[in-house]
Amino acid sequence: MNKIISRCSIYGNISAPTSKSMMIRALIISLLNKETTEITYNSLCNDVVSTIEIIEKLGAKITKIEKCLKITGGFSEGILKIDCKESLLAVRLFSIIASLHDEKTTITGDDKLLNRTVYLPEESLESLGVKIETNNNKIPIKIKGPIKSGKIEIDGSTTSQILTGLLMTLPLAESDSEIKVNNLKSLPYIDMTICLLNEFGIRILNQNYTLFKIPGKQTYKHTKYTVEGDWSSAAFLLVAGAIGGKVTVKNLDVFTRQADKMIIDALHRANAKLSINSDMISAEKNNLEAFQFDANSCPDIFPPLVALAAHCNGTSLIRGVNRLFAKDSNRVQRLKDVFTKLGIEINIDDDIMLITGGPIKSTTIDCFNDHRIAMAVAVAAIDSEGEVTIENAECVAKSYVEFWDDLDSLIKK
């Protein structure tokens, strides 16, 4: 479908959707948990629905009561193929989880993932007894375990998701393990994983994000878990408020481990008016000024940051360009292409993106089936010179199914 956005005022309250990252982690943990897990949520995006289908196929017994999933785990052997649809997070996590079994399992996904690198540390995994066949570290991936405990070394500069999978899996090994990690970038995501594991009774010793000690023979415990709101999605709504009026986003935990709560710091640097409470945040229009921001630990909010910078006076500087190459599209080039077409000057200098604010032109945008680019264009267009048409706008459902309905409810013509 196409979505048309033109200049408008933005006012109202929205409840943030469920955190995709935390929900997927909780679902996979529930698969590995022989006891019952109860997961309460307020929305399900496409990637989460795909994960629910996967764990059910793998042996989890799921009962849905209103907005609660009661899940009895049980990772059955004999499942020879796992289809992760559009979720690279699921590909990475299930590639590690599948190594618990001694049968060869194929991890695959939609065509959209065919050219995306998984970054499996093949030599390290093989030292733990895992046999791996990949298409140049792309899907399809064939994994055969069972994984054993041991000491390994991995690189964390491109993604922390492989480490997350290992932290979920190795507690079930027969003895203790150690993971040495070099150049780990996404520290908040690992904090998030470890805190979630702790809620399920799993102990991980983190030594300055360079060495992780994992006791073996652990078991996941019965847990009632409420998934908090998603700061990645909320970032677009808060930027919309700063550009076009005033937006209050509820169901947000300001004490979260989610990396993308750093959007608050960026908005503050850009001179947006902010009101911060324990479970809700408001962002209000103001004279926005150019800002500098390091997005290395929170690359998913790079698109809304670019939309924000497009409406600031002067040239903003955002670090972390190198973290974007492994996203849903070549997000560096796509952001430059899209915002240049919108009339915004963007220059890239190594790991830095420079965005000079200016008027948003009327045009038609191909968002390259990238959910975050589609949302960033929509937010930028609320203060445009004319109509901006976004093609294939339904791609936002990957992470935020209700995005267009929520944005429409805020628009005051």
ChimeraX attribute file (.defattr): number of C-alpha atoms within 10 A of each C-alpha:
attribute: neighborCount
match mode: 1-to-1
recipient: residues
	/A:1	8
	/A:2	12
	/A:3	17
	/A:4	15
	/A:5	21
	/A:6	20
	/A:7	19
	/A:8	16
	/A:9	18
	/A:10	25
	/A:11	19
	/A:12	17
	/A:13	17
	/A:14	18
	/A:15	16
	/A:16	27
	/A:17	28
	/A:18	26
	/A:19	26
	/A:20	25
	/A:21	20
	/A:22	20
	/A:23	26
	/A:24	21
	/A:25	22
	/A:26	21
	/A:27	24
	/A:28	23
	/A:29	22
	/A:30	30
	/A:31	28
	/A:32	22
	/A:33	22
	/A:34	18
	/A:35	16
	/A:36	20
	/A:37	25
	/A:38	20
	/A:39	20
	/A:40	20
	/A:41	18
	/A:42	17
	/A:43	17
	/A:44	22
	/A:45	19
	/A:46	19
	/A:47	23
	/A:48	24
	/A:49	12
	/A:50	19
	/A:51	23
	/A:52	21
	/A:53	15
	/A:54	22
	/A:55	25
	/A:56	19
	/A:57	15
	/A:58	21
	/A:59	17
	/A:60	26
	/A:61	17
	/A:62	20
	/A:63	12
	/A:64	12
	/A:65	9
	/A:66	9
	/A:67	11
	/A:68	16
	/A:69	20
	/A:70	18
	/A:71	24
	/A:72	21
	/A:73	25
	/A:74	18
	/A:75	22
	/A:76	14
	/A:77	15
	/A:78	12
	/A:79	16
	/A:80	14
	/A:81	18
	/A:82	23
	/A:83	19
	/A:84	22
	/A:85	19
	/A:86	20
	/A:87	21
	/A:88	24
	/A:89	20
	/A:90	28
	/A:91	26
	/A:92	24
	/A:93	21
	/A:94	25
	/A:95	26
	/A:96	27
	/A:97	24
	/A:98	29
	/A:99	26
	/A:100	21
	/A:101	19
	/A:102	17
	/A:103	17
	/A:104	22
	/A:105	23
	/A:106	22
	/A:107	23
	/A:108	24
	/A:109	19
	/A:110	13
	/A:111	11
	/A:112	14
	/A:113	21
	/A:114	14
	/A:115	14
	/A:116	18
	/A:117	17
	/A:118	23
	/A:119	18
	/A:120	22
	/A:121	16
	/A:122	15
	/A:123	14
	/A:124	16
	/A:125	22
	/A:126	16
	/A:127	15
	/A:128	18
	/A:129	17
	/A:130	22
	/A:131	19
	/A:132	22
	/A:133	16
	/A:134	16
	/A:135	12
	/A:136	12
	/A:137	17
	/A:138	19
	/A:139	23
	/A:140	20
	/A:141	24
	/A:142	21
	/A:143	26
	/A:144	22
	/A:145	22
	/A:146	19
	/A:147	26
	/A:148	23
	/A:149	22
	/A:150	19
	/A:151	15
	/A:152	18
	/A:153	16
	/A:154	20
	/A:155	18
	/A:156	21
	/A:157	15
	/A:158	18
	/A:159	20
	/A:160	20
	/A:161	24
	/A:162	24
	/A:163	25
	/A:164	20
	/A:165	21
	/A:166	20
	/A:167	25
	/A:168	25
	/A:169	23
	/A:170	27
	/A:171	24
	/A:172	22
	/A:173	19
	/A:174	15
	/A:175	15
	/A:176	18
	/A:177	21
	/A:178	19
	/A:179	22
	/A:180	17
	/A:181	18
	/A:182	14
	/A:183	12
	/A:184	18
	/A:185	19
	/A:186	21
	/A:187	18
	/A:188	17
	/A:189	22
	/A:190	22
	/A:191	18
	/A:192	19
	/A:193	22
	/A:194	21
	/A:195	16
	/A:196	19
	/A:197	21
	/A:198	14
	/A:199	15
	/A:200	21
	/A:201	15
	/A:202	21
	/A:203	19
	/A:204	18
	/A:205	13
	/A:206	15
	/A:207	10
	/A:208	8
	/A:209	19
	/A:210	15
	/A:211	16
	/A:212	19
	/A:213	19
	/A:214	27
	/A:215	20
	/A:216	19
	/A:217	12
	/A:218	17
	/A:219	16
	/A:220	24
	/A:221	20
	/A:222	18
	/A:223	16
	/A:224	16
	/A:225	18
	/A:226	16
	/A:227	20
	/A:228	21
	/A:229	27
	/A:230	26
	/A:231	30
	/A:232	28
	/A:233	23
	/A:234	29
	/A:235	26
	/A:236	27
	/A:237	30
	/A:238	29
	/A:239	29
	/A:240	31
	/A:241	29
	/A:242	27
	/A:243	29
	/A:244	26
	/A:245	21
	/A:246	24
	/A:247	25
	/A:248	22
	/A:249	23
	/A:250	19
	/A:251	20
	/A:252	23
	/A:253	18
	/A:254	16
	/A:255	9
	/A:256	16
	/A:257	18
	/A:258	25
	/A:259	23
	/A:260	24
	/A:261	21
	/A:262	19
	/A:263	24
	/A:264	22
	/A:265	11
	/A:266	22
	/A:267	25
	/A:268	16
	/A:269	15
	/A:270	25
	/A:271	18
	/A:272	24
	/A:273	17
	/A:274	20
	/A:275	12
	/A:276	12
	/A:277	11
	/A:278	11
	/A:279	13
	/A:280	18
	/A:281	21
	/A:282	22
	/A:283	26
	/A:284	23
	/A:285	21
	/A:286	18
	/A:287	13
	/A:288	23
	/A:289	20
	/A:290	20
	/A:291	22
	/A:292	15
	/A:293	20
	/A:294	16
	/A:295	22
	/A:296	21
	/A:297	18
	/A:298	22
	/A:299	21
	/A:300	20
	/A:301	24
	/A:302	31
	/A:303	24
	/A:304	28
	/A:305	26
	/A:306	28
	/A:307	27
	/A:308	30
	/A:309	31
	/A:310	28
	/A:311	25
	/A:312	23
	/A:313	16
	/A:314	15
	/A:315	19
	/A:316	23
	/A:317	19
	/A:318	22
	/A:319	20
	/A:320	19
	/A:321	21
	/A:322	16
	/A:323	23
	/A:324	21
	/A:325	15
	/A:326	18
	/A:327	16
	/A:328	19
	/A:329	22
	/A:330	14
	/A:331	22
	/A:332	20
	/A:333	13
	/A:334	16
	/A:335	23
	/A:336	19
	/A:337	17
	/A:338	20
	/A:339	23
	/A:340	16
	/A:341	16
	/A:342	24
	/A:343	17
	/A:344	23
	/A:345	17
	/A:346	19
	/A:347	14
	/A:348	16
	/A:349	9
	/A:350	10
	/A:351	13
	/A:352	17
	/A:353	21
	/A:354	18
	/A:355	29
	/A:356	21
	/A:357	24
	/A:358	18
	/A:359	15
	/A:360	26
	/A:361	19
	/A:362	18
	/A:363	17
	/A:364	17
	/A:365	22
	/A:366	18
	/A:367	23
	/A:368	18
	/A:369	18
	/A:370	21
	/A:371	21
	/A:372	28
	/A:373	30
	/A:374	24
	/A:375	26
	/A:376	27
	/A:377	27
	/A:378	25
	/A:379	25
	/A:380	29
	/A:381	30
	/A:382	24
	/A:383	22
	/A:384	21
	/A:385	15
	/A:386	16
	/A:387	19
	/A:388	24
	/A:389	20
	/A:390	23
	/A:391	18
	/A:392	18
	/A:393	24
	/A:394	19
	/A:395	21
	/A:396	21
	/A:397	16
	/A:398	21
	/A:399	24
	/A:400	28
	/A:401	17
	/A:402	16
	/A:403	20
	/A:404	17
	/A:405	9
	/A:406	17
	/A:407	19
	/A:408	12
	/A:409	14
	/A:410	23
	/A:411	18
	/A:412	13
	/A:413	8
